[in-house]
Amino acid sequence: MLFPNICDVSKNLGGVWRRNFPEWKVEYVHFPQNPESSHALPYLTAEFRRLRDSFAELAGRRIGDEELRESLWTCNRNRALIRDLARLRLERPWAVTAAEAW
């Protein structure tokens, strides 16, 4: 389970998750505090590499750049389809029920 390390509530939620599901891996993504800094991009790149290594260890295999690109494409496609579904429900709410949408 991946949590953003953006506030105490988020950090505490990760702690609660870890306590309730000790068999699950818990990671935090740490975003740069100043995104305008010249150090922000190298920092974030290193943070994403750290997470990739952690998840690779969990998976028991290396995670390559092509697999990441594929995964991002799939996630972005899923997000686009969800946006299309939300738009459809706004324009023609009778066409898709809430239960069907979920």
DSSP file with accessible surface (Angstrom, degrees, kcal/mol):
  #  RESIDUE AA STRUCTURE BP1 BP2  ACC     N-H-->O    O-->H-N    N-H-->O    O-->H-N    TCO  KAPPA ALPHA  PHI   PSI    X-CA   Y-CA   Z-CA
    1    1 A M              0   0   78      0, 0.0    26,-2.5     0, 0.0     2,-0.5   0.000 360.0 360.0 360.0 133.1    0.0    0.0    0.0
    2    2 A L  E     -a   27   0A  79     24,-0.2    26,-0.2    26,-0.1    24,-0.0  -0.909 360.0-175.9-111.3 127.5    1.4    3.3   -1.0
    3    3 A F  E     -a   28   0A  16     24,-2.4    26,-2.4    -2,-0.5     2,-0.3  -0.955  26.7-121.3-120.4 141.1    0.7    6.5    1.0
    4    4 A P  E     -a   29   0A  47      0, 0.0     2,-1.2     0, 0.0     3,-0.4  -0.604  18.0-138.3 -76.2 140.1    1.7   10.1    0.2
    5    5 A N        +     0   0   45     24,-2.6    26,-0.2    -2,-0.3     3,-0.1  -0.494  65.9 119.4 -94.5  61.9    3.8   11.6    3.0
    6    6 A I  S    S+     0   0  119     -2,-1.2     2,-0.3     1,-0.2    -1,-0.2   0.643  72.9   3.0-105.2 -18.3    2.0   14.9    2.8
    7    7 A C  S  > S-     0   0   57     -3,-0.4     4,-2.3     1,-0.1    -1,-0.2  -0.980  74.4 -98.2-160.1 168.3    0.5   15.3    6.2
    8    8 A D  H  > S+     0   0  113     -2,-0.3     4,-2.9     1,-0.2     5,-0.2   0.866 119.6  56.5 -62.1 -36.7    0.1   13.8    9.7
    9    9 A V  H  > S+     0   0  113      2,-0.2     4,-2.3     1,-0.2    -1,-0.2   0.942 109.1  45.9 -61.3 -46.0   -3.2   12.2    8.8
   10   10 A S  H  > S+     0   0   14      2,-0.2     4,-1.9     1,-0.2    -2,-0.2   0.922 113.7  48.6 -62.7 -44.8   -1.7   10.5    5.8
   11   11 A K  H  X S+     0   0   88     -4,-2.3     4,-1.6     1,-0.2    -2,-0.2   0.918 112.5  48.7 -62.2 -41.8    1.3    9.3    7.8
   12   12 A N  H  X S+     0   0  106     -4,-2.9     4,-2.6     1,-0.2    -1,-0.2   0.865 105.9  57.3 -67.2 -35.4   -1.0    8.0   10.6
   13   13 A L  H  X S+     0   0   90     -4,-2.3     4,-2.9     1,-0.2    -1,-0.2   0.918 105.1  51.6 -61.4 -40.4   -3.2    6.2    8.1
   14   14 A G  H  X S+     0   0    0     -4,-1.9     4,-2.6     1,-0.2    -1,-0.2   0.906 109.7  49.9 -61.7 -39.3   -0.2    4.3    6.9
   15   15 A G  H  X S+     0   0   34     -4,-1.6     4,-2.3     2,-0.2    -2,-0.2   0.903 111.1  48.3 -65.0 -41.5    0.5    3.4   10.5
   16   16 A V  H  X S+     0   0   57     -4,-2.6     4,-2.6     2,-0.2     5,-0.2   0.924 111.9  50.0 -63.8 -43.3   -3.1    2.2   11.0
   17   17 A W  H  X S+     0   0   61     -4,-2.9     4,-2.5     1,-0.2    -2,-0.2   0.935 110.6  49.4 -60.3 -46.1   -2.9    0.2    7.8
   18   18 A R  H  < S+     0   0  118     -4,-2.6    -1,-0.2     1,-0.2    -2,-0.2   0.901 112.7  47.9 -61.6 -40.0    0.4   -1.4    8.9
   19   19 A R  H  < S+     0   0  172     -4,-2.3    -1,-0.2     1,-0.2    -2,-0.2   0.919 117.8  40.2 -66.8 -42.7   -1.1   -2.3   12.3
   20   20 A N  H  < S+     0   0   84     -4,-2.6    -2,-0.2     1,-0.3    -1,-0.2   0.751 128.4  30.3 -80.2 -25.3   -4.3   -3.8   10.9
   21   21 A F    ><  +     0   0   76     -4,-2.5     3,-2.1    -5,-0.2    -1,-0.3  -0.577  66.3 165.9-132.0  69.0   -2.6   -5.6    7.9
   22   22 A P  T 3  S+     0   0   97      0, 0.0    -1,-0.1     0, 0.0     4,-0.1   0.740  74.8  62.0 -62.7 -19.4    0.9   -6.5    9.1
   23   23 A E  T 3  S+     0   0  137     -3,-0.1     2,-0.3     2,-0.1    -5,-0.1   0.639  90.0  86.7 -80.8 -12.5    1.3   -8.9    6.1
   24   24 A W  S <  S-     0   0  123     -3,-2.1     2,-0.3    -7,-0.2    -3,-0.1  -0.653  82.3-120.3 -88.5 144.1    1.0   -6.0    3.7
   25   25 A K        -     0   0   60     -2,-0.3     2,-0.5    30,-0.0    -2,-0.1  -0.636  26.7-159.5 -78.8 136.5    3.9   -3.9    2.6
   26   26 A V        +     0   0   10     -2,-0.3     2,-0.3    -4,-0.1   -24,-0.2  -0.980  14.5 172.6-120.4 128.3    3.5   -0.2    3.4
   27   27 A E  E     -a    2   0A  30    -26,-2.5   -24,-2.4    -2,-0.5     2,-0.4  -0.944  19.3-146.2-129.7 155.9    5.5    2.5    1.6
   28   28 A Y  E     -a    3   0A  38     -2,-0.3     2,-0.5   -26,-0.2   -26,-0.1  -0.967   9.5-143.1-120.3 137.3    5.4    6.3    1.6
   29   29 A V  E     -a    4   0A   9    -26,-2.4   -24,-2.6    -2,-0.4     2,-0.7  -0.890  15.1-152.9 -98.4 128.4    6.2    8.5   -1.3
   30   30 A H        -     0   0   59     -2,-0.5    17,-0.1   -26,-0.2   -24,-0.1  -0.911   9.4-159.5-105.3 112.5    8.0   11.7   -0.3
   31   31 A F        -     0   0   96     -2,-0.7     9,-0.0   -26,-0.2     2,-0.0  -0.614  32.0 -92.5 -89.5 151.8    7.4   14.6   -2.6
   32   32 A P        -     0   0   31      0, 0.0    -1,-0.1     0, 0.0     8,-0.0  -0.348  25.9-141.9 -61.3 139.5    9.8   17.6   -2.8
   33   33 A Q  S    S+     0   0  201      1,-0.3     3,-0.1     2,-0.1    -2,-0.0   0.803  96.9  38.8 -72.7 -28.8    8.7   20.4   -0.5
   34   34 A N    >   -     0   0   93      1,-0.1     3,-1.8     2,-0.0    -1,-0.3  -0.836  66.6-176.7-123.2  94.4    9.7   23.0   -3.0
   35   35 A P  T 3  S+     0   0   93      0, 0.0     6,-0.1     0, 0.0    -1,-0.1   0.690  82.8  61.9 -66.4 -14.8    8.8   21.8   -6.5
   36   36 A E  T 3  S+     0   0  169     -3,-0.1     2,-0.0     4,-0.1    -3,-0.0   0.588  81.3 107.7 -84.7 -11.0   10.4   24.9   -8.0
   37   37 A S  S X  S-     0   0   38     -3,-1.8     3,-1.4     1,-0.1     4,-0.5  -0.347  77.9-127.1 -67.1 148.7   13.9   24.0   -6.6
   38   38 A S  T 3  S+     0   0  101      1,-0.3    -1,-0.1     2,-0.1     3,-0.1   0.685 112.1  56.6 -68.0 -14.7   16.5   22.8   -9.0
   39   39 A H  T 3> S+     0   0  135      1,-0.1     4,-2.2    -5,-0.1    -1,-0.3   0.557  84.2  85.5 -91.0  -9.7   16.9   19.8   -6.7
   40   40 A A  H <> S+     0   0   10     -3,-1.4     4,-2.9    -6,-0.2     5,-0.2   0.918  88.7  46.2 -62.1 -48.1   13.2   18.7   -7.0
   41   41 A L  H  > S+     0   0  129     -4,-0.5     4,-2.8     2,-0.2     5,-0.2   0.949 114.7  45.4 -66.0 -47.6   13.4   16.7  -10.1
   42   42 A P  H  > S+     0   0   79      0, 0.0     4,-2.3     0, 0.0    -1,-0.2   0.911 115.1  50.3 -60.9 -37.2   16.5   14.7   -9.1
   43   43 A Y  H  X S+     0   0  106     -4,-2.2     4,-2.3     2,-0.2    -2,-0.2   0.948 112.7  44.6 -62.9 -49.5   15.0   14.1   -5.7
   44   44 A L  H  X S+     0   0   39     -4,-2.9     4,-2.7     2,-0.2     5,-0.2   0.893 111.4  53.8 -65.5 -37.8   11.7   12.9   -7.1
   45   45 A T  H  X S+     0   0   48     -4,-2.8     4,-2.2    -5,-0.2    -1,-0.2   0.933 110.6  46.6 -59.5 -46.1   13.5   10.7   -9.6
   46   46 A A  H  X S+     0   0   55     -4,-2.3     4,-2.4    -5,-0.2    -2,-0.2   0.891 111.0  52.9 -64.0 -37.6   15.5    9.1   -6.8
   47   47 A E  H  X S+     0   0   14     -4,-2.3     4,-2.3     2,-0.2    -2,-0.2   0.925 109.6  47.6 -64.5 -44.0   12.3    8.7   -4.8
   48   48 A F  H  X S+     0   0  104     -4,-2.7     4,-2.5     1,-0.2    -1,-0.2   0.894 111.5  51.1 -65.7 -36.5   10.5    6.9   -7.6
   49   49 A R  H  X S+     0   0  143     -4,-2.2     4,-2.6    -5,-0.2    -1,-0.2   0.902 108.2  52.6 -65.1 -40.9   13.6    4.6   -8.1
   50   50 A R  H  X S+     0   0   87     -4,-2.4     4,-2.2     2,-0.2    -2,-0.2   0.937 111.4  46.3 -59.2 -45.2   13.5    3.8   -4.4
   51   51 A L  H  X S+     0   0    9     -4,-2.3     4,-2.8     2,-0.2     5,-0.3   0.908 110.3  52.9 -65.2 -41.1    9.9    2.8   -4.7
   52   52 A R  H  X S+     0   0   48     -4,-2.5     4,-2.4     1,-0.2    -1,-0.2   0.935 110.4  48.1 -59.9 -43.6   10.5    0.8   -7.8
   53   53 A D  H  X S+     0   0  101     -4,-2.6     4,-2.2     2,-0.2    -1,-0.2   0.904 111.3  50.7 -63.7 -39.5   13.3   -1.1   -6.0
   54   54 A S  H  X S+     0   0   11     -4,-2.2     4,-1.9     1,-0.2    -2,-0.2   0.931 113.4  44.0 -64.6 -44.0   11.0   -1.7   -3.0
   55   55 A F  H  X S+     0   0   62     -4,-2.8     4,-2.5     2,-0.2    -1,-0.2   0.836 110.1  56.3 -71.8 -30.5    8.2   -3.1   -5.2
   56   56 A A  H  X>S+     0   0   14     -4,-2.4     5,-1.7    -5,-0.3     4,-1.5   0.907 106.5  50.6 -64.7 -40.3   10.6   -5.2   -7.2
   57   57 A E  H  <5S+     0   0  150     -4,-2.2    -2,-0.2     2,-0.2    -1,-0.2   0.926 111.0  48.6 -61.9 -42.4   11.8   -6.8   -3.9
   58   58 A L  H  <5S+     0   0  115     -4,-1.9    -2,-0.2     1,-0.2    -1,-0.2   0.915 114.2  45.6 -62.9 -41.8    8.1   -7.5   -3.1
   59   59 A A  H  <5S-     0   0   58     -4,-2.5    -1,-0.2     2,-0.2    -2,-0.2   0.680 107.1-128.5 -75.8 -19.1    7.5   -8.9   -6.5
   60   60 A G  T  <5S+     0   0   67     -4,-1.5     2,-0.3     1,-0.2    -3,-0.2   0.730  77.6  72.8  77.5  21.2   10.7  -11.0   -6.4
   61   61 A R  S   <S-     0   0  141     -5,-1.7    -2,-0.2    -6,-0.2    -1,-0.2  -0.986  88.8 -84.7-159.1 162.5   11.9   -9.7   -9.8
   62   62 A R        -     0   0  181     -2,-0.3     2,-0.6    -3,-0.1    -9,-0.1  -0.406  32.6-143.8 -69.2 145.5   13.3   -6.6  -11.5
   63   63 A I        -     0   0   30     -2,-0.1    -7,-0.1   -11,-0.1     2,-0.1  -0.956  22.4-154.6-113.4 113.5   10.8   -4.0  -12.8
   64   64 A G     >  -     0   0    7     -2,-0.6     4,-1.9     1,-0.1     5,-0.1  -0.337  27.1-108.0 -87.9 167.8   12.0   -2.5  -16.0
   65   65 A D  H  > S+     0   0   83      1,-0.2     4,-2.6     2,-0.2     5,-0.2   0.877 118.6  54.4 -60.9 -39.3   11.4    0.8  -17.6
   66   66 A E  H  > S+     0   0  113      1,-0.2     4,-2.6     2,-0.2    -1,-0.2   0.906 107.0  51.0 -64.7 -38.7    9.2   -0.7  -20.3
   67   67 A E  H  > S+     0   0   73      2,-0.2     4,-2.4     1,-0.2    -1,-0.2   0.895 110.1  50.1 -64.4 -38.1    7.0   -2.4  -17.7
   68   68 A L  H  X S+     0   0   66     -4,-1.9     4,-2.8     2,-0.2     5,-0.2   0.922 110.2  49.4 -65.3 -43.7    6.6    1.0  -15.9
   69   69 A R  H  X S+     0   0  143     -4,-2.6     4,-2.5     2,-0.2    -2,-0.2   0.926 112.2  48.8 -60.3 -43.7    5.7    2.6  -19.2
   70   70 A E  H  X S+     0   0  122     -4,-2.6     4,-2.5     2,-0.2    -2,-0.2   0.917 112.1  48.6 -60.9 -44.1    3.1   -0.1  -19.8
   71   71 A S  H  X S+     0   0   65     -4,-2.4     4,-2.7     2,-0.2    -2,-0.2   0.918 111.8  48.6 -63.8 -44.2    1.7    0.2  -16.3
   72   72 A L  H  X S+     0   0  105     -4,-2.8     4,-2.9     2,-0.2     5,-0.2   0.906 110.5  51.7 -63.7 -39.9    1.4    4.0  -16.6
   73   73 A W  H  X S+     0   0  167     -4,-2.5     4,-2.6    -5,-0.2    -2,-0.2   0.940 111.1  47.9 -61.2 -44.6   -0.3    3.7  -20.0
   74   74 A T  H  X S+     0   0   81     -4,-2.5     4,-2.5     2,-0.2    -2,-0.2   0.928 113.0  47.6 -62.5 -45.2   -2.8    1.2  -18.5
   75   75 A C  H  X S+     0   0   65     -4,-2.7     4,-2.5     1,-0.2    -1,-0.2   0.923 113.3  47.7 -62.6 -44.1   -3.4    3.5  -15.5
   76   76 A N  H  X S+     0   0   82     -4,-2.9     4,-2.2     2,-0.2    -1,-0.2   0.887 111.5  50.6 -66.2 -36.9   -3.9    6.6  -17.7
   77   77 A R  H  X S+     0   0  118     -4,-2.6     4,-2.4    -5,-0.2    -2,-0.2   0.922 110.2  50.0 -64.6 -43.0   -6.2    4.6  -20.0
   78   78 A N  H  X S+     0   0   91     -4,-2.5     4,-2.4     1,-0.2    -2,-0.2   0.926 110.2  50.1 -60.6 -44.5   -8.3    3.5  -17.0
   79   79 A R  H  X S+     0   0  140     -4,-2.5     4,-2.4     1,-0.2    -1,-0.2   0.906 110.0  50.8 -61.9 -40.4   -8.5    7.1  -15.8
   80   80 A A  H  X S+     0   0   21     -4,-2.2     4,-2.5     2,-0.2    -1,-0.2   0.916 110.0  49.5 -63.8 -41.7   -9.6    8.3  -19.2
   81   81 A L  H  X S+     0   0   78     -4,-2.4     4,-2.5     2,-0.2    -2,-0.2   0.895 110.0  50.9 -65.3 -37.9  -12.3    5.6  -19.3
   82   82 A I  H  X S+     0   0   96     -4,-2.4     4,-2.6     2,-0.2    -2,-0.2   0.914 109.9  50.3 -66.0 -40.1  -13.5    6.6  -15.8
   83   83 A R  H  X S+     0   0  127     -4,-2.4     4,-2.6     2,-0.2    -2,-0.2   0.922 110.4  50.2 -61.6 -42.8  -13.7   10.3  -17.0
   84   84 A D  H  X S+     0   0   72     -4,-2.5     4,-2.6     2,-0.2    -2,-0.2   0.912 110.9  49.1 -61.4 -41.6  -15.7    9.1  -20.0
   85   85 A L  H  X S+     0   0   55     -4,-2.5     4,-2.6     2,-0.2    -2,-0.2   0.924 111.0  49.3 -63.9 -43.0  -18.1    7.2  -17.8
   86   86 A A  H  X S+     0   0   54     -4,-2.6     4,-1.8     2,-0.2    -2,-0.2   0.908 111.6  49.6 -63.3 -41.0  -18.5   10.2  -15.5
   87   87 A R  H  X S+     0   0  118     -4,-2.6     4,-2.7     2,-0.2     5,-0.3   0.928 110.3  50.4 -63.9 -42.6  -19.2   12.4  -18.5
   88   88 A L  H  X S+     0   0   49     -4,-2.6     4,-3.3     1,-0.2     7,-0.2   0.925 109.3  50.7 -60.6 -44.1  -21.8    9.9  -19.8
   89   89 A R  H  < S+     0   0   83     -4,-2.6    -1,-0.2     1,-0.2    -2,-0.2   0.836 112.1  48.2 -65.7 -31.2  -23.5    9.8  -16.4
   90   90 A L  H  < S+     0   0  148     -4,-1.8    -2,-0.2    -5,-0.2    -1,-0.2   0.913 119.0  37.8 -71.3 -44.4  -23.7   13.6  -16.3
   91   91 A E  H  < S+     0   0  127     -4,-2.7    -2,-0.2     1,-0.2    -3,-0.2   0.845 137.7  14.2 -77.2 -36.6  -25.0   13.9  -19.9
   92   92 A R    >X  +     0   0  122     -4,-3.3     3,-2.1    -5,-0.3     4,-0.6  -0.594  65.9 172.7-140.5  73.2  -27.4   10.9  -19.8
   93   93 A P  T 34 S+     0   0   70      0, 0.0     3,-0.5     0, 0.0    -1,-0.1   0.768  78.4  60.9 -59.3 -23.8  -27.8    9.7  -16.2
   94   94 A W  T 34 S+     0   0  194      1,-0.2     3,-0.2     3,-0.1    -5,-0.1   0.705  92.6  68.1 -75.4 -15.8  -30.5    7.2  -17.2
   95   95 A A  T <4 S+     0   0   36     -3,-2.1     2,-0.4     1,-0.2    -1,-0.2   0.818 110.5  24.4 -76.3 -30.3  -28.0    5.4  -19.5
   96   96 A V  S  < S-     0   0   22     -4,-0.6    -1,-0.2    -3,-0.5    -4,-0.0  -0.970  77.8-141.8-139.0 118.9  -25.8    4.0  -16.7
   97   97 A T     >  -     0   0   68     -2,-0.4     4,-2.4    -3,-0.2     5,-0.2  -0.315  28.3-110.9 -73.4 163.8  -27.0    3.5  -13.1
   98   98 A A  H  > S+     0   0   46      1,-0.2     4,-2.5     2,-0.2    -1,-0.1   0.913 120.2  52.8 -60.5 -41.7  -24.8    4.2  -10.1
   99   99 A A  H  4 S+     0   0   84      1,-0.2    -1,-0.2     2,-0.2    -3,-0.0   0.910 110.1  47.6 -62.4 -41.4  -24.5    0.5   -9.4
  100  100 A E  H  4 S+     0   0  133      1,-0.2    -1,-0.2     2,-0.2    -2,-0.2   0.899 110.6  52.3 -66.0 -38.5  -23.4   -0.2  -13.0
  101  101 A A  H  <        0   0   28     -4,-2.4    -2,-0.2     1,-0.2    -1,-0.2   0.911 360.0 360.0 -65.1 -41.2  -20.9    2.6  -12.8
  102  102 A W     <        0   0  256     -4,-2.5    -1,-0.2    -5,-0.2    -2,-0.2   0.882 360.0 360.0 -72.0 360.0  -19.4    1.2   -9.6
